[in-house]
Amino acid sequence: MKNQYVGDVNDYRKYGLIRAIHSASGFRILVAWMLTRDDGRTDGQTTGYLDQPDRWEGFDPVLFNALRAALRQNPRRHVGLIEQTDVLPNAEYFSAIVPDAACERDEWLKALAQRAPSCDLVFLDPDNGLEVKSRPYGRKDSSKFLFWREAIALWSSGPSLLIYQHFPRVNRIDYIRRRTDELRHALPGSLIATFSTSRVTFFLALQPKHHALRFRIAATVEGRWTGQIQHGRIERVSPAKGSVP
């Protein structure tokens, strides 16, 4: 996540998804922005939707109007504009910049992991998504990715996870299936659901204690965001640690 993206149309969908999940579950949520520094690109300028309330407001009127007010009153976009509101109910925030250097990244994770056990859901918002081979841990621009070691550490501390993933230029169905299988094997006992927009997908990995909420969450998201966020099929539950596959 970069501050320059705050309030754009993809942010609207993202916060809308989190709000729908909270509405269905009552989860205490830790938002880990996984902030990286702004790069001056213009791909976060898609805020024209805020001038089209007839088309966009109906998905989540409270959120839409809060974002429109925040961006009109504050020309400098930053995640603090979200943190200072209650648009994400029952949420707390982890806003530390993600470093590239391995030793600093280890400390970043340690600080995040200390806060995770007090929450029901950790939302992880990397620039690009889950790790790729071309950006090894500790290398330049590795900060744009969530690494498996980090997802596993957070999962082991008890909360469910919601992970942002930008679509690469591959077959999307095959990509979602492959990443879902990887998540199931990495996170023992998880039940994986996906929520996709035109550009990204979100992987929701539910802890066993949260499995009963899966259909309520899916129904709430689909009911609010028809045509904008598509719910994928629920994958079978992965084996719990120590069980026989």
Backbone as a ProteinNet text record, in pm:
[ID]
protein_1_A
[PRIMARY]
MKNQYVGDVNDYRKYGLIRAIHSASGFRILVAWMLTRDDGRTDGQTTGYLDQPDRWEGFDPVLFNALRAALRQNPRRHVGLIEQTDVLPNAEYFSAIVPDAACERDEWLKALAQRAPSCDLVFLDPDNGLEVKSRPYGRKDSSKFLFWREAIALWSSGPSLLIYQHFPRVNRIDYIRRRTDELRHALPGSLIATFSTSRVTFFLALQPKHHALRFRIAATVEGRWTGQIQHGRIERVSPAKGSVP
[TERTIARY]
84.6	0	88.5	44.9	111.2	8.4	55.1	-35.2	-103.5	-35.6	-91.5	-217.6	-244.7	-362.8	-486.1	-469.1	-579.6	-699.4	-813.3	-937.7	-969	-880.1	-913.3	-1020	-1065.6	-1179.3	-1146.3	-1020	-982.2	-981.8	-946.1	-953.5	-1098.6	-1187.3	-1330.6	-1378.2	-1344.2	-1384.1	-1318.2	-1191.7	-1116.7	-1177.3	-1201.5	-1261.6	-1403.9	-1473.8	-1608.4	-1609.3	-1511.4	-1499.2	-1474.8	-1382.1	-1352.7	-1476.2	-1548.9	-1669.9	-1775.7	-1788	-1885.3	-1845.2	-1717.2	-1669.1	-1695.9	-1668.7	-1693.8	-1842.5	-1926.6	-2069.9	-2121.3	-2063.1	-2107.6	-2047.4	-1935.2	-1859.9	-1841.1	-1839	-1805	-1658.1	-1574.2	-1431.7	-1364.5	-1271.7	-1173.7	-1064.7	-1037.3	-952.8	-825.7	-713.6	-586.1	-551.7	-547.6	-514	-364.1	-293	-149.3	-131.8	-111.2	-106.1	6.5	113.9	233.9	278.6	288.3	319	456.9	462.3	588.6	580.9	693.8	697.3	634.4	570.7	509.8	614.3	571.3	666.4	635	532.3	501.5	422.6	390.8	311	167.7	93.6	-42.2	-150.7	-113.1	-214.3	-301	-280.9	-369.5	-463.6	-475.4	-553.9	-698.5	-741.6	-876.1	-978.9	-998.7	-1094.7	-1219	-1229.8	-1345.1	-1476.9	-1472.5	-1595.7	-1666.3	-1590.4	-1649.6	-1738.8	-1724.6	-1811.2	-1930.6	-1948	-2057.1	-2138	-2199.9	-2272.4	-2385.8	-2448.4	-2557.8	-2510.5	-2387.1	-2332.8	-2267.1	-2199.7	-2111.7	-2158	-2237.6	-2270.6	-2347.9	-2431.5	-2522	-2455.4	-2333	-2266.6	-2242.3	-2200.5	-2176.4	-2183.3	-2303.1	-2319.1	-2233.7	-2224.8	-2145.9	-2000.3	-1946.3	-1806.5	-1784.7	-1871.6	-1857.1	-1849.7	-1941	-1945	-1829.9	-1783.6	-1667.8	-1541.9	-1523.7	-1406.6	-1413.5	-1530.8	-1543.7	-1512.2	-1562.7	-1535.1	-1387.3	-1326.2	-1184.9	-1095.6	-1120.3	-1034.2	-1057.4	-1177.9	-1204.1	-1145.2	-1137.3	-1087	-935.9	-875.9	-733.7	-664.6	-598.6	-532.4	-418.3	-356.6	-248.5	-306.5	-298.2	-358.3	-263.1	-315.9	-235.4	-330.3	-279.4	-364.5	-421.9	-359.8	-414.3	-555.8	-592	-727.9	-828.9	-789.1	-875.8	-869.5	-750.7	-732.4	-805.9	-823.8	-888.1	-1040.6	-1095.9	-1240.6	-1280.1	-1409	-1456.7	-1515.1	-1464.3	-1518.9	-1486	-1379.7	-1349.5	-1377.5	-1496.9	-1535.8	-1449.1	-1425.2	-1354.2	-1217.1	-1152.2	-1022	-912.6	-793.7	-673.5	-574	-465.9	-381.1	-233.4	-163.2	-18.2	37.9	101.5	133.9	282.4	364.7	509.1	544	636.9	686.4	755.2	729	793.3	932.8	1037.4	1172.9	1208.7	1310	1362.8	1463.5	1551.9	1660.9	1605.8	1665.7	1613.5	1608.1	1714.3	1716.6	1609.2	1588.6	1485.1	1346.7	1335.4	1206.8	1170.8	1267.5	1242.7	1184.5	1237.8	1189.1	1048.9	1025.7	891.7	788.5	818.8	727.5	709.6	817.6	809.6	712	719.2	629.3	484.1	462.2	327.2	273.1	355.4	312.1	275.4	334.5	301.4	158.5	105.6	-29.8	-136.3	-96.4	-192.6	-279.5	-227.5	-309.9	-433.1	-434.9	-549.8	-662.5	-641.5	-740.8	-795.2	-910.1	-970.3	-925.6	-893	-856.4	-744.7	-642.2	-536.7	-550.2	-566	-568.1	-428.7	-373	-238.1	-248.3	-189	-212.1	-81.3	-9.9	115	87.8	186.5	172.2	128.7	195.8	171.4	98.8	134.5	70.4	171.1	144.1	230.1	363.6	463.3	600.1	614.6	714.4	750.6	900.7	944.6	1085.4	1179.7	1130.7	1217.5	1249.2	1183.3	1209.1	1232.7	1352.2	1381.2	1376.5	1354.7	1349.8	1479	1465.3	1581.1	1635.6	1585.1	1633.4	1553	1604.8	1537	1394.3	1301	1158.7	1090.7	1158.4	1091.9	982.8	990.4	890	750.9	743.6	615.3	538	597.7	538.3	521.9	422	405.7	473.1	560.1	632.8	562.1	580.1	512.8	549.2	674	715.3	633.7	595.1	517.2	371.9	313.5	175.5	164.7	261.3	259.7	274.4	364.4	385	257.6	192.4	70.7	-42	-54.7	-156.8	-137.3	-15.4	14.6	-21.2	-33.3	-66.4	-217	-298.9	-441.1	-543.1	-513.7	-618	-635.3	-751.3	-770.8	-698.5	-677.3	-602.4	-682.8	-671.2	-722.9	-604.7	-574.8	-452.6	-486.8	-433.6	-448.7	-353.9	-403.9	-320.6	-355.4	-259.3	-277.3	-265.2	-351.6	-345.6	-223.6	-138.2	-33.5	-94.3	-12.7	-63.8	-59	-146.2	-160.2	-309.5	-344.4	-483.2	-530.1	-633.2	-672.9	-731.2	-808.9	-868.3	-759.1	-663.8	-553.1	-469.7	-449.9	-369	-436.9	-564.8	-637	-634.5	-651.7	-650.5	-514.2	-407.2	-272.7	-242	-273.2	-246.7	-333.8	-455.8	-543.7	-486.3	-436.6	-375	-252.5	-172.6	-54.6	-94.6	-197.8	-244	-297.6	-372.7	-428.1	-318.5	-212.4	-103.2	-16.7	-5.7	79	11.5	-121.5	-196.1	-285	-237.2	-310.4	-449	-547.3	-684.2	-760	-697.8	-762	-873.7	-970	-1071.2	-1053.2	-1034.5	-998.1	-1116.1	-1147.3	-1244.8	-1176.7	-1223.4	-1165	-1272.6	-1229.8	-1317.1	-1240.4	-1288.7	-1212	-1281.5	-1198.9	-1245.7	-1183.4	-1194.4	-1140.9	-988.9	-923	-777.2	-709.1	-780.3	-716	-806.7	-746.4	-825.5	-781	-870.4	-842.1	-861.6	-761.3	-771.1	-809.1	-922.1	-965.4	-938	-845.4	-810.9	-872.3	-973.7	-1045.3	-989.5	-961.8	-922.3	-1039.8	-1011	-1120.1	-1228.9	-1191.5	-1291	-1383.2	-1346.9	-1426.8	-1497.4	-1482.4	-1539.5	-1691.1	-1759	-1904.9	-1953.8	-1864.2	-1902.6	-1890.1	-1840.2	-1799.5	-1914.9	-2031.2	-2141.1	-2205.4	-2208.1	-2261.9	-2174.6	-2042.7	-1951.3	-1972.4	-1975.9	-1992.7	-2123.9	-2231	-2361.3	-2364.5	-2299.1	-2297.1	-2219.2	-2103	-2023.4	-2099.7	-2155.8	-2228.5	-2350.4	-2419.7	-2538.6	-2508.8	-2394	-2360.1	-2287.8	-2207.6	-2113.1	-2133.8	-2259.1	-2291.1	-2236.2	-2161.6	-2104.5	-1969	-1925.5	-1796.3	-1699.4	-1750.4	-1666.9	-1730.2	-1657.4	-1708.9	-1654.2	-1744	-1703.8	-1674.8	-1554.6	-1519.1	-1571.6	-1561.2	-1612.2	-1528.9	-1593.8	-1525.3	-1445.3	-1317.9	-1233.4	-1252.2	-1222.6	-1233.6	-1131.2	-1161	-1075.6	-943.8	-834.4	-704.4	-688.2	-606	-586.5	-527.8	-575.6	-514.7	-375.9	-293.3	-156.3	-160.5	-84.4	-74	-176.4	-272.6	-372.9	-322.7	-391.1	-354.3	-433.5	-366.9	-440.2	-534.7
-118.7	0	124.2	224.1	353.3	460.9	564.2	671.9	734	733.6	797.8	728.2	606	533.1	557.8	621.2	634.2	701.7	635.5	692.4	667.8	600.5	573.6	465	434.2	342.9	203	163.2	31.6	32	145.7	160.2	151.7	213.7	209	64.4	-14.8	-155	-229.1	-199.8	-268.3	-242.9	-116.7	-84.7	-139	-137.7	-193.7	-341.3	-413.6	-556	-575.3	-499.1	-511.8	-479.5	-376.7	-339	-449.5	-511.4	-620.1	-740.2	-772	-882.7	-853.6	-730.5	-694.6	-702	-653.2	-655.4	-797.5	-891.7	-1030.7	-1105.9	-1057.2	-1135.9	-1068.4	-934.4	-863.3	-871.7	-910.9	-929.6	-802.7	-821.1	-717.5	-726.4	-617.3	-621.5	-540	-599.2	-528.6	-504	-377.6	-340.1	-315.6	-403.6	-388.3	-331.6	-202.3	-135.8	-187.4	-238.2	-275.8	-159.4	-42.9	80.1	77	123.5	155	300.3	355.6	498.5	529.3	645.3	688.8	694.5	666.3	662.8	764.8	847.2	951.3	904.7	775.7	727.7	776.4	769.3	824.1	717.4	591	486.7	489.4	586.5	603	720.4	772.2	893.6	864.6	740.5	703.4	736.9	868.1	914.2	976.8	969.7	1028.1	966.3	843.4	777.4	860.1	940.7	1021.4	1132.1	1162	1259.8	1193.8	1064.2	989.2	913.3	985.2	916.7	827.6	863.4	780.8	640	629.4	498.8	426.9	501.6	438.7	444	541.4	559.9	442.3	379.8	277	153.2	126.3	6.5	17.8	134.2	158	309.2	363.8	509	572.9	508.6	565.5	578.7	473.9	474.5	573.9	572	662.1	807.5	848.1	988	1024.1	928.6	953.5	974.1	892.9	907.6	1038	1070.3	1194.5	1315.4	1316	1427.8	1435.2	1319.6	1317.4	1370.3	1329.2	1372.2	1517.6	1566.8	1706.5	1800.9	1754.4	1839.3	1829.9	1725.5	1701.2	1670.6	1766.9	1743.6	1642.8	1629.2	1531.4	1398.4	1299.6	1169.6	1084.1	1023.5	936.4	849.7	736	640.5	697.7	802.8	866.1	917.6	949.7	995.3	885.8	760.9	647.5	619	621.9	588.9	686.5	809.1	912.5	905.7	815.8	799	664.8	637.6	506.8	427.1	453.1	381.8	232.2	196.1	54	24.5	-22.4	-40.7	-144.4	-117.8	-213.3	-247.9	-148.7	-172.1	-95.4	-153	-83.3	-96.1	-18	-3.9	-23.4	-83.3	-96.9	-27.3	88.7	178.8	191.3	107.3	117.6	89	167.8	144	8.3	-66.4	-196.9	-176.2	-223.8	-208	-321.2	-297.6	-402.4	-491.3	-431	-505	-614.3	-732.8	-848.8	-828.1	-773.9	-758.5	-659.4	-553.7	-456.8	-514.8	-595.6	-660.4	-758.1	-827.2	-917.7	-841.7	-723.4	-642.8	-589.4	-554.9	-510.7	-619.2	-741.9	-853.1	-878	-870.5	-893.3	-795.9	-669.2	-568.3	-595.1	-635.4	-667.6	-790	-893.1	-1018.3	-1001.8	-905.3	-881.2	-831.8	-768.2	-712.5	-806.4	-902.7	-988.5	-1073.5	-1131.4	-1222.5	-1158.4	-1027.9	-961.4	-935.7	-971.1	-945.9	-1076	-1067.5	-1183.9	-1198.2	-1086.1	-1084.2	-984.3	-1025.2	-934.2	-914.6	-789.3	-757	-714.3	-780.9	-755.6	-697.1	-577.6	-497.6	-465.2	-567.8	-540.9	-474.2	-403.9	-338.5	-437.6	-552.7	-648.2	-774.1	-827.8	-950.6	-1047.2	-1175.2	-1279.4	-1284.1	-1333.9	-1332.6	-1400.6	-1356.5	-1415.8	-1443.7	-1537.8	-1578.4	-1466.6	-1374.4	-1268.9	-1160.6	-1164.2	-1065.8	-1138.8	-1195.7	-1269.8	-1179.6	-1242.3	-1171.4	-1093.7	-967	-883.3	-808.2	-835.4	-767.3	-640.8	-559.6	-436.1	-466.1	-388	-397.7	-521.3	-596.4	-708.2	-657.3	-529.5	-469.8	-467.1	-487	-483.9	-614.8	-713.4	-846.2	-894.7	-979.2	-1052.1	-1187.2	-1221.9	-1348.6	-1457.5	-1579.8	-1691.9	-1701.3	-1676.3	-1685.1	-1589.3	-1474.5	-1376	-1419.8	-1468.7	-1517.2	-1633	-1722.4	-1838.1	-1794.8	-1700.8	-1652.8	-1588.4	-1506.8	-1440.6	-1541.7	-1634.7	-1739.1	-1820.7	-1851.8	-1934	-1863	-1729.9	-1656.1	-1646.6	-1698.2	-1712.8	-1644	-1530.4	-1463.8	-1524.3	-1500	-1526	-1416.9	-1441.3	-1347.2	-1308.7	-1181.2	-1132	-1072.3	-1123	-1086.4	-1025.5	-907	-838.5	-900.7	-921.8	-976.9	-911.1	-838.7	-781.3	-893.4	-891.3	-994.8	-976.5	-1077.7	-1072	-1101.9	-1091.2	-1113.3	-1261.4	-1336.1	-1479	-1511.1	-1635.5	-1677.4	-1664.7	-1585	-1553	-1671.8	-1751.4	-1868.1	-1963	-1990.7	-2078.7	-2017.9	-1886.7	-1820.1	-1829.4	-1799.3	-1806.1	-1948	-2045	-2184.9	-2221.7	-2179.6	-2214	-2147.5	-2019.3	-1949.1	-2003.7	-2039.8	-2097.4	-2227.4	-2311.8	-2437.2	-2411.2	-2311.7	-2278.3	-2231.3	-2150.7	-2102.1	-2215.8	-2303.7	-2416	-2501.4	-2523.1	-2606.6	-2532.5	-2400.6	-2324	-2294.1	-2285.5	-2242.9	-2357.7	-2438	-2558.2	-2525.7	-2601.6	-2583.9	-2472.1	-2407	-2291.4	-2330.8	-2241.4	-2246.6	-2119.4	-2134.7	-2021.6	-1980.1	-1851.9	-1793.8	-1679.9	-1649.8	-1541.3	-1439.3	-1313.5	-1202	-1117.8	-1113.4	-1053.2	-931.7	-834	-718.1	-725.9	-618.8	-620.4	-626.2	-587.8	-580.9	-665.1	-698	-766.4	-876.2	-963.1	-1057.7	-1050.5	-1088.1	-1093.4	-1236.6	-1290.3	-1424.8	-1414.3	-1472.2	-1477.4	-1617.7	-1626.4	-1754.2	-1755.5	-1838.3	-1842.6	-1950.8	-1913.3	-2009	-2104.2	-2226.4	-2320	-2259.5	-2175.1	-2115	-2018.2	-1979.7	-1883.9	-1947.6	-2077.9	-2142.6	-2121.8	-2120.9	-2111.5	-1979.5	-1880.9	-1748.8	-1739.2	-1842.1	-1828.5	-1791.4	-1853.1	-1825.7	-1690.3	-1651.9	-1520.7	-1410	-1427.6	-1329.2	-1318.6	-1434.8	-1434.8	-1369.4	-1400.2	-1344.7	-1193	-1145.2	-1000.9	-926.9	-980.6	-917.3	-916.1	-1029.1	-1037.1	-945.6	-936	-853	-705.1	-662.1	-519	-480.6	-570.4	-533.4	-609.6	-639.1	-708.1	-630.9	-700.2	-638.7	-575.6	-564.5	-503.8	-600.5	-682.3	-780.8	-917.9	-1006.7	-1139.4	-1240.4	-1312.6	-1414.5	-1545.3	-1600.1	-1729.3	-1842.8	-1961.7	-2076.1	-2098.8	-2151.7	-2184.9	-2312.9	-2307.8	-2426.1	-2517.5	-2644.3	-2736.2	-2698.8	-2738.1	-2705	-2780.4	-2710.4	-2777.7	-2856.3	-2962.1	-3041	-2958	-2982.3	-2917.6	-2975.2	-2896.7	-2941.5	-3072.9	-3167.1	-3297.1	-3397.4	-3357.6	-3451.3	-3523.1	-3626.5	-3704.3	-3652.3	-3607	-3552.7	-3656.3
0	0	0	-75.6	-75.7	-39.9	27.6	65.5	-56.3	-171	-290.9	-341.4	-295.7	-341.3	-254.9	-140.7	-46.4	-111.8	-103.1	-152.1	-296.7	-371.8	-511.9	-519.6	-638.9	-652.5	-601.8	-615.1	-563.1	-410.4	-352	-207.1	-160	-234	-200	-191.7	-291.4	-289.3	-173	-150.1	-44.3	92.3	122.8	252.3	259.5	146.4	143.9	176.7	125.6	156.5	305.7	362.3	505.2	588.3	550.2	624	615.6	500.7	487	572.2	574.1	657.2	804.3	844.9	984.2	1017	926.7	949.7	970.1	896	904.9	1022.7	1073.9	1172.5	1307.9	1308.7	1431.2	1467.2	1372.8	1398	1451.4	1543.9	1576.9	1470.1	1401.5	1282.5	1304.3	1267.2	1263.1	1117.1	1078.2	941.1	934.5	866.5	844.9	704.6	696.4	566.1	478	537	462.2	373	434.4	361.5	296.7	173	106	60.7	27.1	-2.1	-138.2	-147	-272.8	-383.2	-506.8	-618.4	-727.2	-706.6	-804.5	-925.4	-933	-1045.4	-1032.3	-1142.5	-1145.1	-1135.5	-1105.6	-1104.6	-979.4	-890.7	-776.7	-791.7	-913.9	-935.3	-975.4	-965.2	-1008.9	-900.4	-879	-779.1	-841.4	-973.4	-1040.8	-1000.2	-947.1	-902.7	-794.8	-719.1	-612.2	-666.5	-795.3	-860.9	-930.1	-908.3	-970.6	-865.2	-772.3	-664.3	-713.8	-824.7	-874.9	-908.3	-952.5	-989.9	-872.3	-783.9	-686.5	-541.1	-504.1	-362.9	-304.5	-385.7	-335.2	-279	-319	-266.3	-116.1	-71.6	70.8	93.9	116.7	127.3	237.1	351.8	461.8	421.1	364.4	321.6	208.4	109.9	-5.3	40	124.4	166	258.6	337.5	422.7	339	236.2	150.2	70.2	20.9	-56	31.2	154.5	244.8	279.9	305.8	345	234	110.1	0.4	-38.2	-20.7	-53.7	51.2	173.7	280.6	298.6	242.5	265.4	133.3	73.4	-55.1	-46.5	71.2	85.6	131.1	44.7	72.8	156.2	261.1	346.5	429.5	478.3	548.7	677.3	730.7	849.3	828.9	704.9	676.2	707.4	690.6	724.2	873.5	928.1	1069.2	1159.9	1114.7	1196.3	1190.8	1111.8	1102.2	1162.9	1160	1205.1	1088.4	966.9	851.1	855.6	925.4	947.4	1094.4	1125.3	1265.4	1336.3	1463.4	1548.5	1492.9	1432	1369.1	1441.5	1439.6	1479.3	1365.7	1372.2	1253.8	1287.9	1191.8	1199.5	1076.2	1097.9	987.5	958.4	1017.5	995.3	849.4	795.5	659.5	653.6	547.4	530.9	472.3	539.9	486.6	390.3	308.4	221.2	293.7	371.4	435.8	527.6	520.5	591.4	742.2	800.2	946.1	991.6	914.6	948.6	924.5	822.2	793.8	905.4	959.7	1072.1	1190.9	1217.3	1328.6	1299.3	1174.5	1133.3	1163.2	1125.6	1150	1299.4	1372.5	1517.3	1581.9	1541.5	1597.3	1557.6	1433.5	1387.9	1459.7	1471.9	1532.9	1680.1	1746.6	1887.1	1903.7	1800.8	1808.8	1753.6	1673.6	1605	1697.3	1805.2	1884.9	1948.1	1963.7	2025.7	1926.6	1800.2	1695.6	1639.8	1573.7	1509.1	1364.5	1301.4	1159.7	1137.4	1065.1	1022	871.7	830.3	688.2	646.9	547.6	498.2	357.8	340.3	219.8	146.2	98.6	26.6	-108	-159.9	-290.5	-397.8	-401.1	-509.6	-465.1	-349	-303.5	-245.3	-259.5	-205.9	-280.6	-212.8	-264.1	-399.5	-474.7	-603.6	-602.7	-685.3	-685	-727.6	-809.5	-861.2	-758	-641.9	-537.3	-405.2	-386.6	-263.8	-141	-29.3	98.8	119.9	155.9	183.6	64.5	-55	-175	-203.5	-295.6	-334.5	-381.9	-334.7	-367.2	-309.6	-223.9	-156.2	-62.4	-26.8	60.9	-2.4	-133.2	-202.4	-191.1	-123.2	-118	26.3	45.9	170.9	154.7	249	239.4	319.8	272	336.8	484.3	517.5	658	744.6	686.6	761	776.7	669.3	676.5	775.6	772.5	861.8	1007.8	1034	1170.7	1225.9	1144.8	1190.4	1209.8	1118.3	1129.7	1257.4	1288	1405.9	1536.1	1531.3	1652.8	1676.8	1584.4	1612.5	1525.6	1462	1383	1244.2	1186.7	1045	966.5	836.9	753.4	629.8	591.5	464.1	390.7	269.7	198.8	63.5	38.5	-90.2	-192.2	-314	-420.7	-553	-609.5	-743.1	-845.9	-946.9	-1049.4	-1139.5	-1151.7	-1253.9	-1391.5	-1494.4	-1630.7	-1666.4	-1600.7	-1625.6	-1622.6	-1655.5	-1646.4	-1501.3	-1479.1	-1342.3	-1267.1	-1334.3	-1268	-1221.8	-1310.1	-1272.7	-1160.9	-1167	-1064.8	-927.6	-922.8	-795.6	-740.7	-827.6	-782.3	-725.1	-792.5	-745.4	-612.1	-601.6	-476.4	-362.8	-394.3	-292.3	-238.5	-328.4	-284.8	-197.9	-235.4	-155.8	-16.3	-7.7	121.8	207.4	147.3	222.8	284	209.8	259.8	361.5	347.8	439	571.8	570.8	689.3	737.5	830.5	874	929.2	883.9	930.6	862.8	765.5	702.9	607.4	596.8	492.8	411	279.4	194.2	106.5	109.4	17.1	-57.2	-177.1	-255.5	-291.4	-296.3	-334	-435.1	-557.5	-666.5	-725.7	-766.9	-841.5	-980.3	-1056	-1191.8	-1195.1	-1085.7	-1087.2	-980.1	-874	-762.3	-709.5	-630	-552.6	-407.6	-319.7	-177.2	-131.3	-65.1	-9.7	137.6	173.6	312.5	364.9	459.7	522.4	661.4	680.7	806.8	898.2	1020.6	1122.8	1151.1	1200.3	1231.6	1319.9	1414.6	1504.5	1432.6	1309.1	1232.2	1112	1093.9	974.9	964	1077.2	1074	1015.8	1005.9	953.9	802.6	738.5	598.4	506.5	521.9	430.6	460.5	586.6	621.9	563.7	571.1	512.9	362.3	296.1	150.4	109.4	180.6	146.1	166.5	270.9	297.4	190.1	153.3	48.1	-83.9	-120.7	-247.2	-248.2	-134.5	-127.2	-142.9	-92	-97.3	-225.8	-280.6	-384.6	-515.2	-546.6	-670.6	-790.8	-875	-993.7	-971.8	-845.5	-815.4	-746.9	-658.5	-589.2	-608.6	-670.7	-702	-601.6	-538.7	-442.6	-515	-491.3	-548.9	-463.3	-513.9	-438.4	-312.9	-211.5	-87.1	-109.4	-77.2	-89.9	31.4	12.2	124.8	230.9	352.7	465.2	454.7	479.1	480.3	608.9	608.3	729.2	840.7	961.4	1078	1101.2	1167.6	1196.6	1271.8	1223.8	1289.6	1241.8	1157.7	1109.5	984.9	947.1	828.3	710.7	602.8	485.9	425.7
[MASK]
+++++++++++++++++++++++++++++++++++++++++++++++++++++++++++++++++++++++++++++++++++++++++++++++++++++++++++++++++++++++++++++++++++++++++++++++++++++++++++++++++++++++++++++++++++++++++++++++++++++++++++++++++++++++++++++++++++++++++++++++++++++

